Amino acid sequence: MVLPTAIPAPDDLKIPQGVPEELATVWEAWSLLTEQHVDRNEFETDTFNEAAIRGLIQGTGDPHSGYVPPEAFEVENEDLYGSFEGIGARVDMRPDGKLQIVSPIEGGPAEAAGLKPGDLVMEVDGESIVGLSLLEAVNKIRGPKGSEVRLLIKHLTQADEVEIVVVRDTIPLESVLVRSRPEDRFAHIRLSTFYANTAEELAEAIREAQKNGAEGLILDVRDNPGGLLSSVIDVTSMFLEDGSLILYELDGEGDRDNHTSRNGGEFADIPLVVLANGFSASASEIVVGAIQDHDRAPVVGSTTFGKGSVNILRRLTNGGGLYLTIAKWYTPDGRLIEGNGVEPDHEVTSRDKQKADTSQLEKAIEVMEELVGGSAAGGA
């Protein structure tokens, strides 16, 4: 191997006016590559641009910020509040750059194929997605109804990775799922996510349960990856008095933005227990934290995911976008959600997901019985 000789940068390599001092070295590297590299005539400007953007984002150490290439940008701008075509799974990006299944959508192709909460998606159609942004990974997994996608999956309970073939379908998006029967003493309602109409649908479901004689509500946000901030404020407002602090944001300058309950209080007096687990993330953690800090209801389950950042998508001139974190969420009592999650009042866990789900619900019923007195006549 012949070791190269270090050569000083050319004297005429001047930094153009307007280039920030912090990026002067980056500009020098780009200039030398495009002027002196042996393959410089084969370079593509778009490749350089995207690589530089990814490098800047990687330097932040923020797993929730990412670059969205032009071909994936439209995924984020689809109407995700009616239906879409894909495998039917809610996902999130872990800090180590691996895509994790938060929850398969009930009745969807992912659930039918055997995907479970906590599974890691390592490859899509033979290509690694580790290190891609969340939206890039989602764009690779989605596709037209009837088409197949091959996923290399790492199950939590298995050492070896397995390939699973999923046939894509049209996925209807529902967020309010009633789990109890009309004759049950307590209503058990699950929120799978927070869409624009979630609060309205939840209110209708609770009113119907009350007409049927329900004495209390078990609000289930387990495996809920989040959703619209406006929606979670509307939902939480139902259970708190008007003007109650639900959360506040702190941006990079330390400026604070409070979010309080609005047009709420309709169900402020209903006996309430909240179910949450390690896959309750983002918006669902806002509900848990606010309900807990206001001593409105006990929380049963396990510590939530710990995703408490405010993200926005900014369009770039190349047709892509930059998904970046602009603030962090805090509970009314000042607890930072990001990286910490929210701990339950009654912890119920198990390595067996199905056993954990069952035991947590049983505990929630037990706690509800203590709140209203007596014993339940039927299962929730």
VMD Tcl script that draws the C-alpha trace (Angstrom):
set ca {
  {0.00 0.00 0.00}
  {1.37 3.41 -0.98}
  {0.61 6.04 1.63}
  {-0.52 9.39 0.19}
  {1.31 12.62 0.88}
  {-0.65 15.32 2.68}
  {-0.99 18.33 0.40}
  {-2.21 21.72 1.67}
  {-5.43 23.06 0.23}
  {-4.91 25.23 -2.87}
  {-4.31 28.91 -2.18}
  {-7.18 29.86 -4.47}
  {-9.68 27.68 -2.57}
  {-11.59 30.55 -0.99}
  {-14.78 30.16 0.96}
  {-17.63 31.96 -0.88}
  {-19.33 34.80 0.91}
  {-22.41 33.62 2.74}
  {-21.10 30.16 3.70}
  {-21.38 29.86 7.53}
  {-18.05 29.52 9.29}
  {-19.25 26.25 10.83}
  {-19.66 24.75 7.33}
  {-16.46 26.09 5.78}
  {-14.74 22.71 5.97}
  {-17.75 20.99 4.42}
  {-17.59 23.40 1.48}
  {-13.84 22.79 1.12}
  {-14.39 19.02 0.98}
  {-17.13 19.40 -1.64}
  {-14.96 21.74 -3.72}
  {-11.95 19.40 -3.67}
  {-14.07 16.38 -4.57}
  {-15.76 18.07 -7.51}
  {-12.55 19.66 -8.81}
  {-9.93 16.94 -8.27}
  {-11.51 13.51 -7.70}
  {-10.77 11.09 -10.54}
  {-14.47 10.26 -11.00}
  {-15.74 13.81 -10.60}
  {-17.47 13.79 -14.00}
  {-19.69 10.93 -12.82}
  {-20.82 12.59 -9.60}
  {-24.50 13.47 -9.16}
  {-25.35 16.69 -7.36}
  {-28.48 15.20 -5.78}
  {-26.41 12.44 -4.19}
  {-24.07 15.01 -2.62}
  {-26.94 17.14 -1.38}
  {-28.77 14.26 0.25}
  {-25.62 12.81 1.81}
  {-24.75 16.19 3.31}
  {-28.24 16.63 4.71}
  {-28.20 13.17 6.27}
  {-24.79 13.88 7.80}
  {-26.04 17.10 9.39}
  {-29.06 15.32 10.85}
  {-26.94 12.46 12.13}
  {-24.76 14.98 13.93}
  {-27.74 16.13 16.02}
  {-28.10 12.70 17.63}
  {-31.89 13.14 17.43}
  {-33.66 9.92 16.33}
  {-36.86 11.85 15.62}
  {-35.35 14.18 13.01}
  {-34.80 12.94 9.51}
  {-34.51 13.69 5.82}
  {-37.45 12.91 3.55}
  {-36.43 12.46 -0.11}
  {-38.78 13.78 -2.81}
  {-40.21 10.35 -3.63}
  {-41.18 9.82 0.03}
  {-42.42 13.32 0.76}
  {-45.93 12.64 -0.49}
  {-46.32 9.80 2.05}
  {-46.32 12.36 4.84}
  {-48.76 14.56 2.97}
  {-51.31 11.88 2.17}
  {-54.68 12.03 3.84}
  {-53.91 9.55 6.59}
  {-57.26 10.02 8.24}
  {-59.38 7.89 5.93}
  {-57.42 4.97 4.50}
  {-54.14 4.05 2.86}
  {-52.62 1.07 1.09}
  {-49.91 -0.86 2.90}
  {-49.38 -3.60 5.48}
  {-51.38 -2.03 8.30}
  {-48.93 -1.43 11.13}
  {-48.08 1.56 13.29}
  {-44.33 2.01 13.51}
  {-41.71 4.22 15.12}
  {-37.96 4.68 14.82}
  {-35.82 3.65 17.78}
  {-32.80 5.71 18.86}
  {-30.51 3.04 17.34}
  {-32.01 3.64 13.89}
  {-34.11 0.47 13.78}
  {-37.76 0.50 12.75}
  {-40.03 -1.00 15.41}
  {-43.59 -2.23 15.08}
  {-45.59 -0.35 17.70}
  {-48.83 -2.14 16.94}
  {-50.33 -3.98 13.97}
  {-53.66 -2.46 12.95}
  {-56.39 -4.86 13.99}
  {-57.62 -7.00 11.12}
  {-54.87 -5.80 8.80}
  {-52.32 -7.78 6.74}
  {-49.48 -7.25 9.26}
  {-51.49 -8.81 12.07}
  {-52.54 -11.71 9.84}
  {-48.91 -12.31 8.83}
  {-47.83 -12.60 12.48}
  {-46.19 -9.23 13.13}
  {-46.33 -8.22 16.79}
  {-45.63 -5.11 18.90}
  {-41.90 -4.79 19.51}
  {-40.83 -6.56 16.31}
  {-37.93 -4.92 14.47}
  {-37.98 -4.51 10.69}
  {-34.41 -5.02 9.47}
  {-34.88 -5.27 5.69}
  {-37.54 -4.53 3.10}
  {-37.40 -6.62 -0.10}
  {-33.80 -7.56 0.65}
  {-32.58 -4.01 1.32}
  {-31.53 -2.84 4.78}
  {-33.57 0.06 6.18}
  {-31.42 0.53 9.27}
  {-30.39 4.18 9.42}
  {-33.15 5.47 7.15}
  {-35.54 8.11 8.39}
  {-38.97 7.01 9.57}
  {-40.73 8.32 6.48}
  {-38.20 6.75 4.11}
  {-38.73 3.38 5.77}
  {-42.52 3.76 5.66}
  {-42.34 4.66 1.98}
  {-40.50 1.41 1.22}
  {-43.00 -0.72 3.14}
  {-46.15 0.85 1.70}
  {-47.41 -0.08 -1.73}
  {-50.48 -0.81 -3.82}
  {-53.17 -3.22 -2.68}
  {-52.48 -6.81 -3.71}
  {-48.70 -6.42 -4.00}
  {-46.28 -8.34 -1.80}
  {-43.50 -7.03 0.40}
  {-40.78 -9.19 2.01}
  {-39.80 -8.09 5.51}
  {-36.84 -9.38 7.49}
  {-38.14 -9.38 11.05}
  {-36.43 -9.72 14.43}
  {-39.00 -10.90 16.98}
  {-38.41 -9.86 20.59}
  {-38.65 -13.45 21.80}
  {-36.52 -15.09 19.11}
  {-32.79 -15.01 18.46}
  {-32.95 -15.53 14.70}
  {-34.35 -13.14 12.13}
  {-37.18 -14.43 9.94}
  {-38.53 -13.36 6.59}
  {-42.24 -12.61 6.48}
  {-44.15 -11.95 3.28}
  {-47.09 -9.56 3.66}
  {-49.72 -8.90 1.00}
  {-50.60 -5.21 1.08}
  {-54.21 -4.10 1.29}
  {-56.35 -1.01 1.78}
  {-56.16 -0.13 5.46}
  {-59.16 1.66 6.97}
  {-58.12 3.80 9.89}
  {-60.26 3.60 13.01}
  {-59.16 5.01 16.31}
  {-62.00 4.26 18.77}
  {-62.55 0.58 19.54}
  {-65.17 -0.50 22.10}
  {-63.96 -3.64 23.88}
  {-66.77 -4.08 26.39}
  {-70.29 -5.47 25.94}
  {-73.38 -3.29 26.44}
  {-74.28 -5.23 29.60}
  {-70.84 -4.87 31.22}
  {-70.60 -2.77 34.34}
  {-67.57 -0.85 33.09}
  {-66.96 0.41 29.58}
  {-63.60 -0.58 28.12}
  {-62.67 1.65 25.16}
  {-59.37 1.49 23.34}
  {-57.83 4.39 21.44}
  {-55.50 3.06 18.77}
  {-54.29 6.52 17.71}
  {-55.38 10.17 17.68}
  {-57.04 11.33 14.46}
  {-58.98 14.51 13.77}
  {-62.30 12.83 14.63}
  {-61.13 10.70 17.57}
  {-62.54 12.95 20.30}
  {-65.95 13.10 18.66}
  {-66.11 9.32 18.20}
  {-64.89 8.69 21.75}
  {-67.55 10.99 23.19}
  {-70.26 9.15 21.26}
  {-68.97 5.78 22.50}
  {-68.91 6.94 26.13}
  {-72.43 8.39 25.91}
  {-73.69 5.11 24.48}
  {-72.00 3.17 27.28}
  {-73.60 5.46 29.87}
  {-77.02 4.89 28.32}
  {-76.42 1.17 28.75}
  {-75.69 1.72 32.45}
  {-71.86 1.75 32.50}
  {-70.65 2.91 35.90}
  {-67.11 3.75 34.86}
  {-64.65 3.90 31.97}
  {-61.40 2.05 31.34}
  {-59.58 4.19 28.77}
  {-57.03 2.01 26.99}
  {-54.10 3.70 25.20}
  {-51.83 0.65 25.13}
  {-49.91 0.25 21.85}
  {-51.06 3.74 20.83}
  {-48.21 5.49 18.96}
  {-49.72 8.98 19.10}
  {-51.24 11.24 16.48}
  {-52.46 14.82 16.22}
  {-51.70 17.17 19.10}
  {-55.04 18.94 18.62}
  {-56.83 15.61 18.90}
  {-55.15 14.54 22.13}
  {-55.95 17.92 23.68}
  {-59.61 17.47 22.73}
  {-59.66 13.95 24.17}
  {-57.94 14.91 27.43}
  {-60.20 17.95 27.78}
  {-63.20 15.62 28.14}
  {-61.94 14.40 31.51}
  {-60.65 17.67 33.00}
  {-62.22 20.98 33.98}
  {-61.93 23.81 31.45}
  {-58.65 25.70 31.65}
  {-56.68 22.79 33.15}
  {-53.08 22.57 31.96}
  {-52.65 19.48 29.78}
  {-49.02 19.93 28.77}
  {-46.47 22.58 27.92}
  {-43.72 22.81 25.32}
  {-40.21 24.23 25.69}
  {-38.32 25.17 22.54}
  {-34.59 25.60 22.01}
  {-34.69 29.13 23.41}
  {-36.49 28.03 26.55}
  {-39.74 29.69 25.49}
  {-42.80 28.00 26.96}
  {-46.11 27.29 25.23}
  {-48.98 26.06 27.42}
  {-51.81 23.84 26.18}
  {-54.94 23.87 28.33}
  {-58.24 22.00 28.21}
  {-60.94 23.51 26.03}
  {-64.66 22.93 25.64}
  {-64.22 20.02 27.98}
  {-65.34 18.57 31.22}
  {-68.22 16.52 29.81}
  {-66.85 13.39 31.47}
  {-64.94 15.08 34.28}
  {-66.91 13.14 36.89}
  {-67.03 9.67 35.35}
  {-65.01 7.07 37.31}
  {-61.92 6.53 35.19}
  {-58.91 4.19 34.95}
  {-56.26 4.54 32.23}
  {-54.37 1.60 30.72}
  {-50.92 2.24 29.21}
  {-47.80 0.25 28.32}
  {-44.34 0.55 26.82}
  {-45.78 1.08 23.35}
  {-47.94 4.01 24.42}
  {-46.04 6.85 22.78}
  {-46.16 10.55 21.99}
  {-49.75 11.86 22.13}
  {-50.93 8.94 24.26}
  {-48.28 9.84 26.84}
  {-49.77 13.33 27.03}
  {-53.10 11.83 28.11}
  {-51.44 9.63 30.71}
  {-49.29 12.43 32.12}
  {-52.10 14.98 32.33}
  {-54.62 12.59 33.87}
  {-52.01 11.49 36.40}
  {-50.73 14.95 37.35}
  {-54.26 16.23 37.95}
  {-55.04 13.18 40.13}
  {-57.94 12.54 37.81}
  {-57.51 8.77 37.54}
  {-55.07 5.97 38.36}
  {-52.88 4.58 35.57}
  {-52.41 0.82 35.23}
  {-49.80 -0.98 33.12}
  {-46.14 -0.25 32.44}
  {-43.95 2.81 31.81}
  {-44.75 4.47 28.49}
  {-42.43 4.73 25.49}
  {-40.84 8.12 26.16}
  {-41.41 10.01 22.90}
  {-42.16 13.57 23.94}
  {-40.88 15.79 21.16}
  {-42.63 18.25 18.83}
  {-41.82 17.58 15.18}
  {-42.61 19.51 12.03}
  {-41.99 18.78 8.35}
  {-40.37 21.54 6.29}
  {-40.31 21.29 2.49}
  {-36.89 21.72 0.84}
  {-36.17 23.19 -2.59}
  {-35.33 19.75 -4.05}
  {-38.89 18.53 -3.42}
  {-37.93 16.62 -0.30}
  {-38.35 17.66 3.29}
  {-36.68 17.99 6.66}
  {-38.49 16.41 9.58}
  {-37.10 18.13 12.65}
  {-37.68 18.43 16.37}
  {-38.50 21.98 17.46}
  {-39.57 21.52 21.09}
  {-40.13 18.99 23.87}
  {-43.24 18.14 25.87}
  {-43.64 18.29 29.63}
  {-46.52 17.10 31.81}
  {-48.43 19.69 33.89}
  {-46.12 19.01 36.86}
  {-43.02 19.54 34.73}
  {-42.02 15.95 33.99}
  {-40.05 15.57 30.77}
  {-41.63 12.84 28.64}
  {-38.80 12.49 26.08}
  {-36.52 9.61 27.00}
  {-38.30 9.01 30.31}
  {-41.88 8.01 29.62}
  {-44.58 8.13 32.27}
  {-44.67 5.57 35.06}
  {-48.01 3.95 36.00}
  {-49.59 4.10 39.46}
  {-50.09 0.33 39.35}
  {-47.33 -1.51 37.48}
  {-48.30 -4.78 35.81}
  {-45.78 -6.39 33.46}
  {-44.88 -9.72 31.91}
  {-42.47 -10.97 29.26}
  {-45.49 -12.61 27.62}
  {-47.35 -9.86 25.74}
  {-50.70 -11.63 25.82}
  {-50.37 -12.38 29.53}
  {-49.40 -8.76 30.22}
  {-52.42 -7.45 28.32}
  {-54.78 -9.74 30.23}
  {-53.24 -9.07 33.65}
  {-53.28 -5.30 33.08}
  {-56.96 -5.32 32.18}
  {-57.78 -7.47 35.20}
  {-55.93 -5.02 37.42}
  {-57.76 -2.09 35.81}
  {-61.11 -3.73 36.62}
  {-59.95 -4.36 40.17}
  {-58.94 -0.72 40.59}
  {-62.22 0.42 39.07}
  {-64.17 -1.71 41.53}
  {-62.33 0.01 44.37}
  {-63.27 3.40 42.90}
  {-67.00 2.72 42.58}
  {-67.41 -0.02 45.19}
  {-68.75 -3.56 44.82}
  {-67.74 -6.19 42.28}
  {-68.20 -6.29 38.55}
  {-71.02 -8.38 37.15}
  {-69.27 -9.14 33.89}
  {-65.92 -8.97 32.14}
  {-64.78 -5.78 30.48}
}
mol new
graphics top color blue
foreach p $ca { graphics top sphere $p radius 0.5 }
foreach p [lrange $ca 0 end-1] q [lrange $ca 1 end] { graphics top cylinder $p $q radius 0.2 }
display resetview
